[in-house]
Amino acid sequence: MDLAALRPLVEAEAQALRAAGVARGDRVGWIGLNHPSMLACLLACEAVGAALVPLNWRLAAAELQWISEDAGLRLVREGPSSGATAPRPAAIPVRSDDGTLLLAYTSGTTGNPKGAKLSAAALRANAAHAQAMFGLSPQDHVLTVLPLFHVGGLNIQTMPALLLGARVTLHGRFDADAFLHAVERERPTLSLVVPAVMRALVAHPRWEAADLSSLRAVGAGSSDVPPELIAAFHRKGVPVQQVYGLTESAPIAIAQTREEALAAPGSIGHPIGECAARIVRRDGTEPAPGEEGEIQLRGPNLFSGYWNAATATAEAWTADGWFRTGDLGRRDASGQFWFTDRLKHLIISGGENIAPAEVERVLMTAPGVRECAVVGRPDPRWGEVPVAVVVPGEGFDAEALLRHCEGRLARFKHPRAVVTMGTLPRTSLGKVQVAALRALIGDA
């Protein structure tokens, strides 16, 4: 598939949207497995002046309903079946002609997800970053296996390649055997992975004998990439180009070139294109090389704000116009950036963001739960998995607590274990001590 092949689908989709009453400033939801119709819907939304809201089919019906109502969807388009239940659009959506083309919901630390508003200009700035990062050309062939409902799957390679005239092959969802088969038979030049995908590929029986020689590189991101996985790909002659970014940055902000991937494996590279990045101490000053601080970003690829969340939007930016990522990093003497940790208490499991507060809110409605906190536990397959730490009350039952999540939370957000204790460790200000809980569940 290339842009020329997609164009008839875009024209048909734009006609369908107009026939359904979609006008400038409306929001259109899309749910389903990876499919060309999703890309056509995005470009059709640009043609009619609407915004696309990609819906994660892994979410529970209640979560999809919340996003649908918060976004005020005019309608929902459905792609190939994913088993998900499409939410009902709000009856009377509010129009907002603010130039938003993609309204991408991202898990925050306060519970409900927030919709990051990305303009067509931000997406095109991001595409330029991708083209520079990977040295994309019209002769490239991108294999896309990560979900298009995340900006990573959509914008790190897929849309930049299409906009340049390159070829894209979509898989409905990731399957290790199908990935290896496609690389050997269809000979793509680029693909994008996350640590969970890398683990599945390296563990596959065909990995050692697989011919990956067509791949010039793979991009990798969403969470810290373990060095042993990078080494496994490098031994196959496939450089792992790390990319750092967030939904709010469309997402490419800091990235490695192919040469940097080989020379400094594990780093996240340099700020790319017109995106600037800096490291800032808690007191607002610039640290010395090698010293840790918050990563902050500025550039044309950044979002314009959160949908219906003026306070969160204001808090996301510094007084001098830098976006606070909530991530910790350092910059070495050569200027390379390195990701070190997250300031925000966010769990990343298999490439999916999990807001502990969102899970905690559901757990607190279960019988017998006096207090609870959710923290991430290292996991060899998924990177992290959520674990519930509970102060039990009368009628508490751990198995019943886990069943309580059914239908209320996406499966990947369900706690994998329950640990009980008499009280939660707290600071003098009453905040739960996350580090102490992580150590507790590690010992357990």
VEXDREN-2710 file (C-alpha; in Angstrom, 1 decimal):
% VEXDREN-2710
k/r/px/py/pz
1/MET/0.0/0.0/0.0
2/ASP/1.2/3.5/-0.8
3/LEU/-0.5/6.9/-0.9
4/ALA/-1.6/6.5/-4.5
5/ALA/-3.4/3.3/-3.6
6/LEU/-4.9/4.9/-0.5
7/ARG/-6.3/8.0/-2.3
8/PRO/-9.5/6.4/-3.6
9/LEU/-10.2/5.2/0.0
10/VAL/-9.7/8.7/1.3
11/GLU/-12.1/10.3/-1.2
12/ALA/-14.7/7.7/-0.5
13/GLU/-14.3/8.1/3.2
14/ALA/-14.5/11.9/3.0
15/GLN/-17.8/11.6/1.0
16/ALA/-19.1/9.2/3.7
17/LEU/-18.2/11.6/6.5
18/ARG/-19.9/14.5/4.8
19/ALA/-23.0/12.3/4.1
20/ALA/-23.1/11.5/7.8
21/GLY/-23.2/15.2/8.8
22/VAL/-19.6/15.5/9.8
23/ALA/-18.4/19.1/9.5
24/ARG/-15.4/21.2/10.4
25/GLY/-14.6/21.0/14.1
26/ASP/-16.3/17.7/14.7
27/ARG/-14.6/14.6/16.2
28/VAL/-14.8/11.2/14.5
29/GLY/-13.9/8.0/16.5
30/TRP/-12.2/5.0/14.8
31/ILE/-12.0/1.5/16.3
32/GLY/-10.6/-1.7/15.0
33/LEU/-7.4/-3.6/14.2
34/ASN/-4.8/-2.1/11.9
35/HIS/-6.3/-1.5/8.5
36/PRO/-5.9/1.0/5.6
37/SER/-9.4/2.4/6.3
38/MET/-8.1/3.9/9.5
39/LEU/-5.4/5.8/7.6
40/ALA/-8.0/6.8/5.0
41/CYS/-10.2/8.1/7.8
42/LEU/-7.4/10.3/9.2
43/LEU/-6.8/11.9/5.8
44/ALA/-10.5/12.2/5.2
45/CYS/-10.9/14.0/8.5
46/GLU/-8.2/16.5/7.3
47/ALA/-10.2/17.0/4.1
48/VAL/-13.4/17.9/5.9
49/GLY/-11.8/19.8/8.8
50/ALA/-12.7/17.2/11.5
51/ALA/-10.4/15.5/14.1
52/LEU/-9.8/11.8/14.3
53/VAL/-10.0/10.1/17.7
54/PRO/-8.3/6.7/17.6
55/LEU/-9.9/4.3/20.1
56/ASN/-7.9/1.6/21.7
57/TRP/-9.9/-1.6/21.1
58/ARG/-8.2/-3.2/24.1
59/LEU/-10.1/-0.9/26.5
60/ALA/-13.2/-2.0/28.4
61/ALA/-16.6/-0.8/27.2
62/ALA/-16.8/1.6/30.1
63/GLU/-13.5/3.2/29.3
64/LEU/-14.4/3.5/25.6
65/GLN/-17.7/5.1/26.6
66/TRP/-15.9/7.7/28.8
67/ILE/-13.6/8.7/26.0
68/SER/-16.5/8.9/23.5
69/GLU/-18.4/11.2/25.8
70/ASP/-15.4/13.3/26.8
71/ALA/-14.5/13.8/23.1
72/GLY/-18.1/14.5/22.0
73/LEU/-17.8/12.1/19.0
74/ARG/-20.1/12.9/16.1
75/LEU/-19.8/9.2/15.0
76/VAL/-17.6/6.2/15.3
77/ARG/-16.2/4.4/12.3
78/GLU/-15.4/0.7/12.7
79/GLY/-12.6/-1.3/11.0
80/PRO/-12.0/-5.0/11.0
81/SER/-13.4/-6.7/14.0
82/SER/-11.4/-6.6/17.2
83/GLY/-14.0/-7.9/19.6
84/ALA/-14.3/-4.5/21.1
85/THR/-17.6/-2.8/21.6
86/ALA/-17.7/0.6/19.8
87/PRO/-19.0/3.4/22.0
88/ARG/-22.1/5.3/21.3
89/PRO/-21.3/8.8/20.1
90/ALA/-22.5/11.7/22.2
91/ALA/-25.9/13.0/21.2
92/ILE/-25.0/16.6/20.7
93/PRO/-21.3/17.1/20.1
94/VAL/-19.7/20.5/20.6
95/ARG/-17.9/21.8/17.5
96/SER/-14.5/23.2/18.0
97/ASP/-12.6/24.5/14.9
98/ASP/-9.2/24.8/16.6
99/GLY/-7.1/23.1/13.9
100/THR/-6.9/19.8/15.6
101/LEU/-6.5/16.8/13.2
102/LEU/-5.7/14.1/15.7
103/LEU/-7.1/13.9/19.2
104/ALA/-5.1/11.2/20.9
105/TYR/-6.0/10.1/24.4
106/THR/-3.1/9.3/26.7
107/SER/-3.1/7.9/30.2
108/GLY/-2.1/10.5/32.8
109/THR/-1.3/10.1/36.4
110/THR/-4.5/11.5/37.8
111/GLY/-6.9/8.8/36.5
112/ASN/-8.9/9.5/33.4
113/PRO/-7.0/9.8/30.1
114/LYS/-6.5/13.2/28.5
115/GLY/-7.0/14.0/24.9
116/ALA/-3.8/15.6/23.4
117/LYS/-4.7/17.9/20.5
118/LEU/-2.3/17.5/17.5
119/SER/-2.7/19.7/14.4
120/ALA/-1.9/18.7/10.8
121/ALA/1.2/21.0/11.1
122/ALA/2.4/19.0/14.1
123/LEU/2.0/15.7/12.3
124/ARG/3.9/17.0/9.3
125/ALA/6.7/18.3/11.5
126/ASN/6.8/14.9/13.1
127/ALA/6.9/13.3/9.7
128/ALA/10.0/15.4/8.8
129/HIS/11.6/14.1/12.0
130/ALA/10.9/10.5/11.0
131/GLN/12.3/11.0/7.6
132/ALA/15.5/12.5/9.0
133/MET/15.8/9.8/11.7
134/PHE/15.4/6.8/9.4
135/GLY/16.7/8.4/6.2
136/LEU/13.3/7.6/4.6
137/SER/13.0/7.6/0.8
138/PRO/10.2/6.7/-1.6
139/GLN/12.0/3.4/-2.2
140/ASP/11.5/2.3/1.4
141/HIS/9.1/-0.4/2.5
142/VAL/7.8/-0.2/6.1
143/LEU/6.3/-3.2/7.9
144/THR/3.8/-1.9/10.6
145/VAL/2.8/-4.3/13.3
146/LEU/2.2/-1.9/16.3
147/PRO/-1.3/-0.6/16.8
148/LEU/-2.3/2.5/14.9
149/PHE/-4.4/3.7/17.8
150/HIS/-1.2/4.9/19.4
151/VAL/0.8/7.8/17.9
152/GLY/3.9/5.5/17.8
153/GLY/2.4/2.9/15.5
154/LEU/0.7/5.7/13.5
155/ASN/3.4/8.4/13.3
156/ILE/6.9/7.1/13.9
157/GLN/7.0/5.3/10.5
158/THR/3.6/4.6/8.9
159/MET/2.3/8.1/8.1
160/PRO/5.8/9.6/7.4
161/ALA/6.4/6.8/4.9
162/LEU/3.1/7.2/3.2
163/LEU/3.5/11.0/2.9
164/LEU/6.9/10.5/1.3
165/GLY/5.5/8.0/-1.3
166/ALA/7.0/4.9/0.3
167/ARG/5.3/1.5/0.6
168/VAL/3.6/0.3/3.9
169/THR/2.5/-3.2/4.8
170/LEU/0.0/-3.4/7.7
171/HIS/-0.5/-6.3/9.9
172/GLY/-3.8/-6.3/11.8
173/ARG/-1.9/-7.0/15.0
174/PHE/1.5/-8.3/16.0
175/ASP/2.3/-11.9/15.6
176/ALA/5.9/-13.0/15.9
177/ASP/5.7/-15.8/13.3
178/ALA/3.9/-13.5/10.8
179/PHE/6.5/-10.8/11.4
180/LEU/9.4/-13.1/10.6
181/HIS/7.6/-14.6/7.6
182/ALA/6.9/-11.1/6.2
183/VAL/10.5/-9.9/6.6
184/GLU/11.8/-13.0/4.8
185/ARG/9.2/-13.0/2.0
186/GLU/8.3/-9.3/1.5
187/ARG/11.7/-7.8/2.4
188/PRO/10.7/-4.6/4.2
189/THR/13.5/-2.1/4.9
190/LEU/12.2/-0.7/8.2
191/SER/9.9/-1.6/11.1
192/LEU/9.0/-0.4/14.5
193/VAL/9.0/-2.4/17.7
194/VAL/8.6/-2.1/21.5
195/PRO/10.4/-4.3/24.1
196/ALA/7.6/-6.8/24.4
197/VAL/7.7/-7.3/20.7
198/MET/11.4/-7.7/20.7
199/ARG/11.3/-10.3/23.5
200/ALA/8.7/-12.3/21.5
201/LEU/10.8/-12.2/18.4
202/VAL/14.1/-13.1/20.2
203/ALA/12.3/-16.0/22.0
204/HIS/10.8/-17.4/18.8
205/PRO/12.2/-20.8/17.5
206/ARG/12.9/-19.3/14.1
207/TRP/14.8/-16.2/15.4
208/GLU/18.3/-17.6/15.0
209/ALA/17.8/-18.8/11.5
210/ALA/15.6/-15.9/10.3
211/ASP/16.8/-13.8/7.4
212/LEU/16.4/-10.2/8.5
213/SER/19.0/-8.8/6.0
214/SER/16.4/-6.6/4.3
215/LEU/15.9/-4.5/7.4
216/ARG/18.1/-1.4/7.4
217/ALA/17.1/-0.8/11.0
218/VAL/14.2/-1.0/13.4
219/GLY/12.9/1.8/15.5
220/ALA/12.2/1.1/19.2
221/GLY/10.5/3.1/21.9
222/SER/7.6/3.4/24.4
223/SER/9.8/2.4/27.4
224/ASP/13.4/1.8/28.3
225/VAL/14.8/-0.9/25.9
226/PRO/16.9/-3.5/27.7
227/PRO/20.5/-3.7/26.4
228/GLU/20.3/-7.5/25.9
229/LEU/17.4/-7.0/23.4
230/ILE/19.4/-4.4/21.5
231/ALA/22.4/-6.7/21.4
232/ALA/20.2/-9.6/20.0
233/PHE/19.1/-7.4/17.1
234/HIS/22.6/-6.0/16.5
235/ARG/23.9/-9.6/16.3
236/LYS/21.5/-10.1/13.5
237/GLY/22.9/-7.1/11.7
238/VAL/19.8/-4.9/12.5
239/PRO/20.5/-1.6/14.2
240/VAL/18.0/-0.6/16.9
241/GLN/17.3/3.2/16.5
242/GLN/15.8/4.4/19.8
243/VAL/13.2/7.2/19.7
244/TYR/12.0/9.2/22.6
245/GLY/8.7/11.0/22.7
246/LEU/5.2/11.1/24.0
247/THR/1.7/11.4/22.6
248/GLU/2.0/15.1/23.2
249/SER/5.1/15.3/20.9
250/ALA/3.4/13.4/18.0
251/PRO/5.7/11.6/19.2
252/ILE/9.3/12.0/17.8
253/ALA/11.3/14.4/19.8
254/ILE/14.7/12.9/20.5
255/ALA/16.0/10.0/18.4
256/GLN/19.0/8.1/17.2
257/THR/20.3/8.0/13.6
258/ARG/21.4/4.6/12.3
259/GLU/25.0/5.5/13.0
260/GLU/24.2/6.6/16.6
261/ALA/22.4/3.4/17.2
262/LEU/25.5/1.4/16.4
263/ALA/27.9/3.8/18.2
264/ALA/25.9/4.4/21.4
265/PRO/23.4/1.6/21.9
266/GLY/21.0/2.4/24.8
267/SER/21.1/6.2/24.3
268/ILE/18.0/8.0/22.9
269/GLY/20.1/10.2/20.6
270/HIS/19.8/13.9/20.0
271/PRO/16.9/16.3/19.6
272/ILE/15.8/15.9/16.0
273/GLY/14.7/18.4/13.3
274/GLU/13.1/21.5/14.7
275/CYS/12.4/20.0/18.1
276/ALA/14.5/21.3/21.0
277/ALA/15.2/19.4/24.2
278/ARG/16.8/20.3/27.5
279/ILE/17.5/18.8/30.9
280/VAL/16.3/20.8/33.9
281/ARG/16.9/20.4/37.6
282/ARG/14.0/20.7/40.1
283/ASP/15.1/24.2/40.8
284/GLY/14.9/25.2/37.2
285/THR/18.7/25.3/36.5
286/GLU/20.6/23.4/33.9
287/PRO/22.6/20.4/35.3
288/ALA/26.2/19.6/34.4
289/PRO/26.8/16.9/31.7
290/GLY/25.9/13.5/33.1
291/GLU/23.6/14.9/35.8
292/GLU/20.0/13.9/35.9
293/GLY/17.0/16.2/35.4
294/GLU/13.6/16.5/33.8
295/ILE/13.5/16.2/30.0
296/GLN/11.6/19.3/28.6
297/LEU/10.7/19.8/24.9
298/ARG/9.8/22.6/22.5
299/GLY/9.0/22.5/18.8
300/PRO/6.4/22.5/16.0
301/ASN/5.6/18.9/16.6
302/LEU/4.2/19.6/20.1
303/PHE/0.5/19.4/20.9
304/SER/-1.6/22.6/21.4
305/GLY/-3.2/21.4/24.7
306/TYR/-5.5/18.9/26.3
307/TRP/-9.1/18.6/25.3
308/ASN/-11.5/20.1/27.9
309/ALA/-8.6/20.3/30.4
310/ALA/-7.4/23.9/30.7
311/THR/-5.8/23.4/34.1
312/ALA/-3.8/20.3/33.0
313/THR/-2.8/22.2/29.8
314/ALA/-1.4/25.1/31.9
315/GLU/0.4/22.8/34.2
316/ALA/2.1/21.0/31.3
317/TRP/4.1/24.0/30.2
318/THR/6.8/26.1/31.9
319/ALA/6.5/29.9/32.0
320/ASP/9.1/30.1/29.2
321/GLY/7.2/27.7/26.8
322/TRP/8.8/24.3/27.4
323/PHE/6.7/21.1/27.7
324/ARG/7.3/19.2/30.9
325/THR/7.5/15.6/30.0
326/GLY/7.6/14.2/33.5
327/ASP/10.6/12.0/32.5
328/LEU/14.1/12.0/33.9
329/GLY/17.2/11.9/31.7
330/ARG/20.7/13.1/31.3
331/ARG/22.9/14.5/28.6
332/ASP/26.5/13.3/28.3
333/ALA/29.5/15.4/27.4
334/SER/29.0/14.5/23.7
335/GLY/25.5/15.8/23.7
336/GLN/23.8/12.4/23.6
337/PHE/20.6/12.1/25.6
338/TRP/19.9/9.1/27.9
339/PHE/16.5/8.2/29.5
340/THR/16.8/7.3/33.1
341/ASP/13.4/7.2/34.8
342/ARG/9.9/8.6/35.0
343/LEU/9.0/11.4/37.4
344/LYS/5.3/10.6/36.8
345/HIS/4.0/7.4/38.5
346/LEU/3.1/5.6/35.3
347/ILE/3.3/1.9/34.5
348/ILE/4.3/0.9/31.0
349/SER/3.3/-2.7/30.2
350/GLY/3.9/-4.1/26.8
351/GLY/4.0/-0.6/25.3
352/GLU/0.6/0.4/26.9
353/ASN/0.5/3.2/29.5
354/ILE/-1.3/2.4/32.7
355/ALA/-2.3/5.2/35.2
356/PRO/-2.2/3.7/38.7
357/ALA/-4.8/6.2/39.9
358/GLU/-7.3/4.9/37.3
359/VAL/-6.8/1.3/38.5
360/GLU/-6.9/2.4/42.2
361/ARG/-10.2/4.2/41.6
362/VAL/-11.8/0.9/40.4
363/LEU/-10.3/-1.2/43.2
364/MET/-11.6/1.2/45.8
365/THR/-15.2/0.4/44.8
366/ALA/-14.7/-3.3/45.6
367/PRO/-15.9/-4.7/49.0
368/GLY/-13.4/-4.9/51.8
369/VAL/-10.8/-2.4/50.4
370/ARG/-9.9/0.3/53.0
371/GLU/-6.9/1.6/51.1
372/CYS/-5.0/0.6/48.0
373/ALA/-2.1/1.6/45.7
374/VAL/-1.0/0.2/42.4
375/VAL/2.6/-0.1/41.4
376/GLY/4.6/-1.7/38.6
377/ARG/6.5/-4.9/39.1
378/PRO/9.3/-5.9/36.6
379/ASP/8.2/-8.6/34.2
380/PRO/10.4/-10.5/31.8
381/ARG/7.8/-10.5/29.0
382/TRP/5.9/-7.2/29.4
383/GLY/8.5/-5.0/31.0
384/GLU/6.2/-4.1/33.9
385/VAL/2.8/-5.4/35.2
386/PRO/0.5/-3.7/37.7
387/VAL/0.3/-5.1/41.2
388/ALA/-2.3/-4.0/43.8
389/VAL/-1.1/-3.3/47.4
390/VAL/-4.2/-3.3/49.6
391/VAL/-5.1/-2.5/53.2
392/PRO/-7.9/-5.0/53.7
393/GLY/-11.1/-4.4/55.6
394/GLU/-14.1/-6.5/56.5
395/GLY/-15.2/-8.9/53.7
396/PHE/-12.0/-8.5/51.7
397/ASP/-11.3/-11.3/49.2
398/ALA/-8.2/-11.1/46.9
399/GLU/-9.7/-13.3/44.1
400/ALA/-13.0/-11.3/44.2
401/LEU/-10.9/-8.1/43.9
402/LEU/-9.3/-9.3/40.7
403/ARG/-12.7/-10.3/39.3
404/HIS/-14.0/-6.9/40.2
405/CYS/-11.9/-5.4/37.4
406/GLU/-13.8/-7.4/34.7
407/GLY/-15.7/-5.0/32.5
408/ARG/-14.4/-2.0/34.3
409/LEU/-10.8/-1.9/33.0
410/ALA/-9.0/-3.1/30.0
411/ARG/-7.4/-6.5/30.5
412/PHE/-3.8/-5.2/30.4
413/LYS/-4.7/-2.9/33.3
414/HIS/-5.8/-5.7/35.6
415/PRO/-3.5/-6.2/38.6
416/ARG/-1.5/-9.5/38.2
417/ALA/-1.2/-10.0/42.0
418/VAL/-2.6/-8.6/45.2
419/VAL/-0.3/-7.9/48.2
420/THR/-1.9/-7.0/51.6
421/MET/-0.4/-5.0/54.4
422/GLY/-1.6/-3.2/57.5
423/THR/-0.9/0.3/56.4
424/LEU/0.5/2.0/53.2
425/PRO/3.9/3.7/53.7
426/ARG/3.4/7.4/53.3
427/THR/5.6/10.6/53.4
428/SER/5.1/13.3/56.0
429/LEU/2.8/15.0/53.5
430/GLY/0.6/11.8/53.3
431/LYS/1.7/10.7/49.8
432/VAL/2.2/7.0/49.2
433/GLN/5.9/6.1/49.0
434/VAL/5.9/4.3/45.6
435/ALA/9.6/3.3/45.9
436/ALA/8.9/1.5/49.2
437/LEU/6.0/-0.3/47.7
438/ARG/8.0/-1.4/44.6
439/ALA/10.6/-2.8/47.0
440/LEU/7.9/-4.6/48.9
441/ILE/6.3/-6.3/45.9
442/GLY/9.8/-7.2/44.6
443/ASP/10.5/-9.0/47.9
444/ALA/7.0/-10.6/47.8
END
